[in-house]
Amino acid sequence: MSLLKLSSRSRTVTKSEEVKIIMVKHYRIGLDEKYEVKKKWSLNDLQKIDGKEADTDNPFFDLHFKKVYCLEAYSCASKYAFARTVNKLNHAYLKKDLQIVNFDSTYINDDSIWSSNNKDCLVLMRICFYAFNLVCLSLCPLPL
């Protein structure tokens, strides 16, 4: 399993430091957990985050640098949390035009009506809302 984390060279990010995206492989050997750094990128080099399909619940996405990296998050909620974090860091430190495509913008941008600190729960709540509507519609009798 690969994990993605954001970091800088020190424990806190300052405006003069370069923000890094680091891909870490996580695995277990017996009771020990191991982490291995697999790849590092500069946030400044990131051109686009492609969520692949905004209408489906999948953990797959692409990071576009000079090369395209196809990645899988732990869950769809993790994918959205990662995209939100990258978006916030970009606005805070780089202010460049970063393309975030094939994501539901309701859960990416802070200016939406659904905006909160716990957006992963809001994604689940929206899915449940749609499922509940489908159940209600299926139970309604059809007029003859």
Summary of the structure (lengths in Angstrom):
residues: 144
radius of gyration: 18.4
end to end distance: 54.0
largest distance: 70.0
contacts: 349
relative contact order: 0.13
helix: 32%
strand: 30%
